[in-house]
Amino acid sequence: MQVGSQTVSASNKMLFNGYAVFGTVSGYYYRARTVHWVSNNGTYEQGNYTSNTILAK
């Protein structure tokens, strides 16, 4: 089950921090997944990260 998705973005930042909030159902396990893209002087990078499981209480 996918709870939802949200785009969090910024331009021209050396360091970026952002967050998104989603509602969940108590008693289920969830994981967070992030995808990022960076382009700098013609070099393009894409990365993905998936968290460990988290129990919603």
PyMOL Python script that loads the backbone (N, CA, C, O; Angstrom):
from pymol import cmd

cmd.read_pdbstr("""\
ATOM      1  N   MET A   1       0.847  -1.168   0.000  1.00  0.00           N
ATOM      2  CA  MET A   1       0.000   0.000   0.000  1.00  0.00           C
ATOM      3  C   MET A   1       0.893   1.232   0.000  1.00  0.00           C
ATOM      4  O   MET A   1       1.771   1.359   0.854  1.00  0.00           O
ATOM      5  N   GLN A   2       0.686   2.116  -0.923  1.00  0.00           N
ATOM      6  CA  GLN A   2       1.410   3.386  -0.940  1.00  0.00           C
ATOM      7  C   GLN A   2       0.551   4.447  -0.276  1.00  0.00           C
ATOM      8  O   GLN A   2      -0.590   4.680  -0.674  1.00  0.00           O
ATOM      9  N   VAL A   3       1.117   5.093   0.751  1.00  0.00           N
ATOM     10  CA  VAL A   3       0.371   6.114   1.483  1.00  0.00           C
ATOM     11  C   VAL A   3       0.242   7.375   0.643  1.00  0.00           C
ATOM     12  O   VAL A   3      -0.821   7.997   0.625  1.00  0.00           O
ATOM     13  N   GLY A   4       1.298   7.760  -0.048  1.00  0.00           N
ATOM     14  CA  GLY A   4       1.260   8.955  -0.868  1.00  0.00           C
ATOM     15  C   GLY A   4       2.652   9.385  -1.264  1.00  0.00           C
ATOM     16  O   GLY A   4       3.637   8.730  -0.920  1.00  0.00           O
ATOM     17  N   SER A   5       2.732  10.475  -1.980  1.00  0.00           N
ATOM     18  CA  SER A   5       4.028  11.018  -2.361  1.00  0.00           C
ATOM     19  C   SER A   5       3.933  12.531  -2.388  1.00  0.00           C
ATOM     20  O   SER A   5       2.849  13.102  -2.507  1.00  0.00           O
ATOM     21  N   GLN A   6       5.078  13.162  -2.276  1.00  0.00           N
ATOM     22  CA  GLN A   6       5.145  14.618  -2.295  1.00  0.00           C
ATOM     23  C   GLN A   6       6.496  15.038  -2.842  1.00  0.00           C
ATOM     24  O   GLN A   6       7.514  14.417  -2.535  1.00  0.00           O
ATOM     25  N   THR A   7       6.510  16.082  -3.647  1.00  0.00           N
ATOM     26  CA  THR A   7       7.756  16.628  -4.155  1.00  0.00           C
ATOM     27  C   THR A   7       8.215  17.757  -3.250  1.00  0.00           C
ATOM     28  O   THR A   7       7.465  18.693  -2.972  1.00  0.00           O
ATOM     29  N   VAL A   8       9.455  17.656  -2.795  1.00  0.00           N
ATOM     30  CA  VAL A   8      10.087  18.697  -1.989  1.00  0.00           C
ATOM     31  C   VAL A   8      11.327  19.106  -2.758  1.00  0.00           C
ATOM     32  O   VAL A   8      12.201  18.273  -3.001  1.00  0.00           O
ATOM     33  N   SER A   9      11.426  20.379  -3.148  1.00  0.00           N
ATOM     34  CA  SER A   9      12.547  20.761  -3.999  1.00  0.00           C
ATOM     35  C   SER A   9      13.120  22.119  -3.630  1.00  0.00           C
ATOM     36  O   SER A   9      12.476  22.928  -2.962  1.00  0.00           O
ATOM     37  N   ALA A  10      14.345  22.346  -4.082  1.00  0.00           N
ATOM     38  CA  ALA A  10      15.030  23.628  -3.907  1.00  0.00           C
ATOM     39  C   ALA A  10      16.066  23.750  -5.018  1.00  0.00           C
ATOM     40  O   ALA A  10      16.572  22.744  -5.516  1.00  0.00           O
ATOM     41  N   SER A  11      16.373  24.956  -5.394  1.00  0.00           N
ATOM     42  CA  SER A  11      17.376  25.192  -6.430  1.00  0.00           C
ATOM     43  C   SER A  11      18.593  25.890  -5.835  1.00  0.00           C
ATOM     44  O   SER A  11      18.479  26.661  -4.882  1.00  0.00           O
ATOM     45  N   ASN A  12      19.739  25.612  -6.402  1.00  0.00           N
ATOM     46  CA  ASN A  12      20.989  26.286  -6.032  1.00  0.00           C
ATOM     47  C   ASN A  12      21.315  26.182  -4.550  1.00  0.00           C
ATOM     48  O   ASN A  12      21.689  27.172  -3.923  1.00  0.00           O
ATOM     49  N   LYS A  13      21.175  24.998  -3.994  1.00  0.00           N
ATOM     50  CA  LYS A  13      21.489  24.763  -2.582  1.00  0.00           C
ATOM     51  C   LYS A  13      22.635  23.762  -2.484  1.00  0.00           C
ATOM     52  O   LYS A  13      22.620  22.736  -3.164  1.00  0.00           O
ATOM     53  N   MET A  14      23.618  24.046  -1.653  1.00  0.00           N
ATOM     54  CA  MET A  14      24.685  23.081  -1.404  1.00  0.00           C
ATOM     55  C   MET A  14      24.192  21.970  -0.483  1.00  0.00           C
ATOM     56  O   MET A  14      24.620  20.822  -0.602  1.00  0.00           O
ATOM     57  N   LEU A  15      23.290  22.314   0.434  1.00  0.00           N
ATOM     58  CA  LEU A  15      22.719  21.359   1.364  1.00  0.00           C
ATOM     59  C   LEU A  15      21.221  21.627   1.419  1.00  0.00           C
ATOM     60  O   LEU A  15      20.794  22.771   1.575  1.00  0.00           O
ATOM     61  N   PHE A  16      20.432  20.580   1.290  1.00  0.00           N
ATOM     62  CA  PHE A  16      18.987  20.756   1.281  1.00  0.00           C
ATOM     63  C   PHE A  16      18.348  19.828   2.307  1.00  0.00           C
ATOM     64  O   PHE A  16      18.727  18.662   2.417  1.00  0.00           O
ATOM     65  N   ASN A  17      17.402  20.333   3.038  1.00  0.00           N
ATOM     66  CA  ASN A  17      16.669  19.561   4.025  1.00  0.00           C
ATOM     67  C   ASN A  17      15.179  19.852   3.831  1.00  0.00           C
ATOM     68  O   ASN A  17      14.783  21.013   3.726  1.00  0.00           O
ATOM     69  N   GLY A  18      14.373  18.829   3.785  1.00  0.00           N
ATOM     70  CA  GLY A  18      12.941  19.020   3.629  1.00  0.00           C
ATOM     71  C   GLY A  18      12.187  17.863   4.265  1.00  0.00           C
ATOM     72  O   GLY A  18      12.794  16.871   4.669  1.00  0.00           O
ATOM     73  N   TYR A  19      10.872  17.984   4.355  1.00  0.00           N
ATOM     74  CA  TYR A  19      10.084  16.910   4.941  1.00  0.00           C
ATOM     75  C   TYR A  19       8.695  16.875   4.323  1.00  0.00           C
ATOM     76  O   TYR A  19       8.243  17.836   3.700  1.00  0.00           O
ATOM     77  N   ALA A  20       8.031  15.737   4.514  1.00  0.00           N
ATOM     78  CA  ALA A  20       6.655  15.552   4.072  1.00  0.00           C
ATOM     79  C   ALA A  20       5.935  14.778   5.172  1.00  0.00           C
ATOM     80  O   ALA A  20       6.545  13.948   5.846  1.00  0.00           O
ATOM     81  N   VAL A  21       4.654  15.041   5.355  1.00  0.00           N
ATOM     82  CA  VAL A  21       3.864  14.382   6.392  1.00  0.00           C
ATOM     83  C   VAL A  21       2.711  13.627   5.729  1.00  0.00           C
ATOM     84  O   VAL A  21       2.009  14.170   4.876  1.00  0.00           O
ATOM     85  N   PHE A  22       2.528  12.372   6.131  1.00  0.00           N
ATOM     86  CA  PHE A  22       1.456  11.547   5.587  1.00  0.00           C
ATOM     87  C   PHE A  22       0.716  10.874   6.737  1.00  0.00           C
ATOM     88  O   PHE A  22       1.313  10.575   7.771  1.00  0.00           O
ATOM     89  N   GLY A  23      -0.561  10.638   6.562  1.00  0.00           N
ATOM     90  CA  GLY A  23      -1.339   9.884   7.539  1.00  0.00           C
ATOM     91  C   GLY A  23      -1.130   8.397   7.326  1.00  0.00           C
ATOM     92  O   GLY A  23      -0.986   7.944   6.190  1.00  0.00           O
ATOM     93  N   THR A  24      -1.112   7.629   8.418  1.00  0.00           N
ATOM     94  CA  THR A  24      -0.947   6.179   8.329  1.00  0.00           C
ATOM     95  C   THR A  24      -2.014   5.493   9.173  1.00  0.00           C
ATOM     96  O   THR A  24      -2.740   6.143   9.927  1.00  0.00           O
ATOM     97  N   VAL A  25      -2.098   4.196   9.040  1.00  0.00           N
ATOM     98  CA  VAL A  25      -3.038   3.393   9.816  1.00  0.00           C
ATOM     99  C   VAL A  25      -2.262   2.683  10.920  1.00  0.00           C
ATOM    100  O   VAL A  25      -1.271   2.006  10.649  1.00  0.00           O
ATOM    101  N   SER A  26      -2.712   2.838  12.162  1.00  0.00           N
ATOM    102  CA  SER A  26      -2.057   2.215  13.306  1.00  0.00           C
ATOM    103  C   SER A  26      -1.992   0.701  13.153  1.00  0.00           C
ATOM    104  O   SER A  26      -2.937   0.070  12.680  1.00  0.00           O
ATOM    105  N   GLY A  27      -0.853   0.123  13.564  1.00  0.00           N
ATOM    106  CA  GLY A  27      -0.691  -1.332  13.520  1.00  0.00           C
ATOM    107  C   GLY A  27      -0.049  -1.853  12.248  1.00  0.00           C
ATOM    108  O   GLY A  27       0.235  -3.047  12.153  1.00  0.00           O
ATOM    109  N   TYR A  28       0.187  -0.995  11.269  1.00  0.00           N
ATOM    110  CA  TYR A  28       0.833  -1.399  10.019  1.00  0.00           C
ATOM    111  C   TYR A  28       2.286  -0.953  10.009  1.00  0.00           C
ATOM    112  O   TYR A  28       2.652   0.037  10.643  1.00  0.00           O
ATOM    113  N   TYR A  29       3.104  -1.698   9.280  1.00  0.00           N
ATOM    114  CA  TYR A  29       4.507  -1.335   9.098  1.00  0.00           C
ATOM    115  C   TYR A  29       4.656  -0.537   7.809  1.00  0.00           C
ATOM    116  O   TYR A  29       4.011  -0.833   6.803  1.00  0.00           O
ATOM    117  N   TYR A  30       5.516   0.481   7.852  1.00  0.00           N
ATOM    118  CA  TYR A  30       5.749   1.333   6.690  1.00  0.00           C
ATOM    119  C   TYR A  30       7.243   1.531   6.477  1.00  0.00           C
ATOM    120  O   TYR A  30       8.041   1.357   7.399  1.00  0.00           O
ATOM    121  N   ARG A  31       7.611   1.895   5.259  1.00  0.00           N
ATOM    122  CA  ARG A  31       8.972   2.301   4.939  1.00  0.00           C
ATOM    123  C   ARG A  31       8.899   3.615   4.178  1.00  0.00           C
ATOM    124  O   ARG A  31       7.939   3.869   3.452  1.00  0.00           O
ATOM    125  N   ALA A  32       9.905   4.434   4.346  1.00  0.00           N
ATOM    126  CA  ALA A  32       9.995   5.685   3.595  1.00  0.00           C
ATOM    127  C   ALA A  32      10.966   5.478   2.434  1.00  0.00           C
ATOM    128  O   ALA A  32      11.983   4.799   2.576  1.00  0.00           O
ATOM    129  N   ARG A  33      10.644   6.065   1.301  1.00  0.00           N
ATOM    130  CA  ARG A  33      11.525   5.974   0.122  1.00  0.00           C
ATOM    131  C   ARG A  33      11.743   7.381  -0.415  1.00  0.00           C
ATOM    132  O   ARG A  33      10.793   8.137  -0.619  1.00  0.00           O
ATOM    133  N   THR A  34      12.999   7.719  -0.639  1.00  0.00           N
ATOM    134  CA  THR A  34      13.325   9.017  -1.225  1.00  0.00           C
ATOM    135  C   THR A  34      14.060   8.805  -2.543  1.00  0.00           C
ATOM    136  O   THR A  34      14.813   7.846  -2.706  1.00  0.00           O
ATOM    137  N   VAL A  35      13.828   9.712  -3.470  1.00  0.00           N
ATOM    138  CA  VAL A  35      14.515   9.726  -4.763  1.00  0.00           C
ATOM    139  C   VAL A  35      15.019  11.139  -4.966  1.00  0.00           C
ATOM    140  O   VAL A  35      14.268  12.097  -4.784  1.00  0.00           O
ATOM    141  N   HIS A  36      16.284  11.283  -5.342  1.00  0.00           N
ATOM    142  CA  HIS A  36      16.794  12.627  -5.590  1.00  0.00           C
ATOM    143  C   HIS A  36      17.497  12.699  -6.941  1.00  0.00           C
ATOM    144  O   HIS A  36      18.024  11.709  -7.448  1.00  0.00           O
ATOM    145  N   TRP A  37      17.486  13.893  -7.502  1.00  0.00           N
ATOM    146  CA  TRP A  37      18.171  14.181  -8.763  1.00  0.00           C
ATOM    147  C   TRP A  37      18.995  15.442  -8.558  1.00  0.00           C
ATOM    148  O   TRP A  37      18.533  16.406  -7.946  1.00  0.00           O
ATOM    149  N   VAL A  38      20.205  15.427  -9.070  1.00  0.00           N
ATOM    150  CA  VAL A  38      21.083  16.591  -8.990  1.00  0.00           C
ATOM    151  C   VAL A  38      21.728  16.795 -10.349  1.00  0.00           C
ATOM    152  O   VAL A  38      22.173  15.839 -10.985  1.00  0.00           O
ATOM    153  N   SER A  39      21.775  18.045 -10.790  1.00  0.00           N
ATOM    154  CA  SER A  39      22.459  18.384 -12.035  1.00  0.00           C
ATOM    155  C   SER A  39      23.391  19.550 -11.749  1.00  0.00           C
ATOM    156  O   SER A  39      22.962  20.582 -11.233  1.00  0.00           O
ATOM    157  N   ASN A  40      24.685  19.384 -12.088  1.00  0.00           N
ATOM    158  CA  ASN A  40      25.672  20.424 -11.831  1.00  0.00           C
ATOM    159  C   ASN A  40      26.697  20.449 -12.962  1.00  0.00           C
ATOM    160  O   ASN A  40      27.428  19.478 -13.162  1.00  0.00           O
ATOM    161  N   ASN A  41      26.750  21.537 -13.688  1.00  0.00           N
ATOM    162  CA  ASN A  41      27.722  21.707 -14.777  1.00  0.00           C
ATOM    163  C   ASN A  41      27.732  20.524 -15.746  1.00  0.00           C
ATOM    164  O   ASN A  41      28.798  20.055 -16.146  1.00  0.00           O
ATOM    165  N   GLY A  42      26.565  20.053 -16.114  1.00  0.00           N
ATOM    166  CA  GLY A  42      26.466  18.971 -17.085  1.00  0.00           C
ATOM    167  C   GLY A  42      26.559  17.573 -16.491  1.00  0.00           C
ATOM    168  O   GLY A  42      26.390  16.593 -17.217  1.00  0.00           O
ATOM    169  N   THR A  43      26.820  17.452 -15.200  1.00  0.00           N
ATOM    170  CA  THR A  43      26.861  16.149 -14.549  1.00  0.00           C
ATOM    171  C   THR A  43      25.526  15.915 -13.866  1.00  0.00           C
ATOM    172  O   THR A  43      25.053  16.753 -13.098  1.00  0.00           O
ATOM    173  N   TYR A  44      24.922  14.767 -14.153  1.00  0.00           N
ATOM    174  CA  TYR A  44      23.600  14.427 -13.626  1.00  0.00           C
ATOM    175  C   TYR A  44      23.731  13.236 -12.684  1.00  0.00           C
ATOM    176  O   TYR A  44      24.420  12.268 -13.006  1.00  0.00           O
ATOM    177  N   GLU A  45      23.088  13.294 -11.540  1.00  0.00           N
ATOM    178  CA  GLU A  45      23.128  12.212 -10.565  1.00  0.00           C
ATOM    179  C   GLU A  45      21.723  11.928 -10.065  1.00  0.00           C
ATOM    180  O   GLU A  45      20.942  12.846  -9.812  1.00  0.00           O
ATOM    181  N   GLN A  46      21.408  10.642  -9.925  1.00  0.00           N
ATOM    182  CA  GLN A  46      20.136  10.234  -9.349  1.00  0.00           C
ATOM    183  C   GLN A  46      20.424   9.246  -8.235  1.00  0.00           C
ATOM    184  O   GLN A  46      21.291   8.385  -8.385  1.00  0.00           O
ATOM    185  N   GLY A  47      19.714   9.352  -7.121  1.00  0.00           N
ATOM    186  CA  GLY A  47      19.898   8.431  -6.006  1.00  0.00           C
ATOM    187  C   GLY A  47      18.567   8.033  -5.404  1.00  0.00           C
ATOM    188  O   GLY A  47      17.580   8.762  -5.510  1.00  0.00           O
ATOM    189  N   ASN A  48      18.546   6.870  -4.771  1.00  0.00           N
ATOM    190  CA  ASN A  48      17.355   6.348  -4.105  1.00  0.00           C
ATOM    191  C   ASN A  48      17.739   5.852  -2.724  1.00  0.00           C
ATOM    192  O   ASN A  48      18.848   5.353  -2.529  1.00  0.00           O
ATOM    193  N   TYR A  49      16.839   5.982  -1.771  1.00  0.00           N
ATOM    194  CA  TYR A  49      17.055   5.443  -0.434  1.00  0.00           C
ATOM    195  C   TYR A  49      15.720   4.928   0.093  1.00  0.00           C
ATOM    196  O   TYR A  49      14.693   5.589  -0.054  1.00  0.00           O
ATOM    197  N   THR A  50      15.739   3.740   0.712  1.00  0.00           N
ATOM    198  CA  THR A  50      14.564   3.183   1.358  1.00  0.00           C
ATOM    199  C   THR A  50      14.910   2.904   2.815  1.00  0.00           C
ATOM    200  O   THR A  50      15.906   2.240   3.103  1.00  0.00           O
ATOM    201  N   SER A  51      14.091   3.411   3.734  1.00  0.00           N
ATOM    202  CA  SER A  51      14.348   3.262   5.163  1.00  0.00           C
ATOM    203  C   SER A  51      14.039   1.841   5.635  1.00  0.00           C
ATOM    204  O   SER A  51      13.482   1.031   4.894  1.00  0.00           O
ATOM    205  N   ASN A  52      14.404   1.565   6.856  1.00  0.00           N
ATOM    206  CA  ASN A  52      13.969   0.330   7.527  1.00  0.00           C
ATOM    207  C   ASN A  52      12.465   0.459   7.791  1.00  0.00           C
ATOM    208  O   ASN A  52      11.895   1.544   7.675  1.00  0.00           O
ATOM    209  N   THR A  53      11.833  -0.663   8.147  1.00  0.00           N
ATOM    210  CA  THR A  53      10.401  -0.617   8.442  1.00  0.00           C
ATOM    211  C   THR A  53      10.136   0.088   9.774  1.00  0.00           C
ATOM    212  O   THR A  53      10.929   0.007  10.712  1.00  0.00           O
ATOM    213  N   ILE A  54       9.007   0.776   9.824  1.00  0.00           N
ATOM    214  CA  ILE A  54       8.590   1.528  11.009  1.00  0.00           C
ATOM    215  C   ILE A  54       7.159   1.117  11.323  1.00  0.00           C
ATOM    216  O   ILE A  54       6.310   1.117  10.432  1.00  0.00           O
ATOM    217  N   LEU A  55       6.874   0.764  12.588  1.00  0.00           N
ATOM    218  CA  LEU A  55       5.521   0.397  13.002  1.00  0.00           C
ATOM    219  C   LEU A  55       4.752   1.644  13.397  1.00  0.00           C
ATOM    220  O   LEU A  55       5.182   2.384  14.282  1.00  0.00           O
ATOM    221  N   ALA A  56       3.618   1.887  12.750  1.00  0.00           N
ATOM    222  CA  ALA A  56       2.765   3.019  13.108  1.00  0.00           C
ATOM    223  C   ALA A  56       1.960   2.647  14.340  1.00  0.00           C
ATOM    224  O   ALA A  56       1.322   1.595  14.382  1.00  0.00           O
ATOM    225  N   LYS A  57       1.994   3.515  15.340  1.00  0.00           N
ATOM    226  CA  LYS A  57       1.260   3.252  16.590  1.00  0.00           C
ATOM    227  C   LYS A  57       0.061   4.147  16.717  1.00  0.00           C
ATOM    228  O   LYS A  57      -0.670   4.063  17.704  1.00  0.00           O
TER     229      LYS A  57
END
""", "prot")
cmd.dss("prot")
cmd.show_as("cartoon", "prot")
cmd.util.cbc("prot")
cmd.orient("prot")
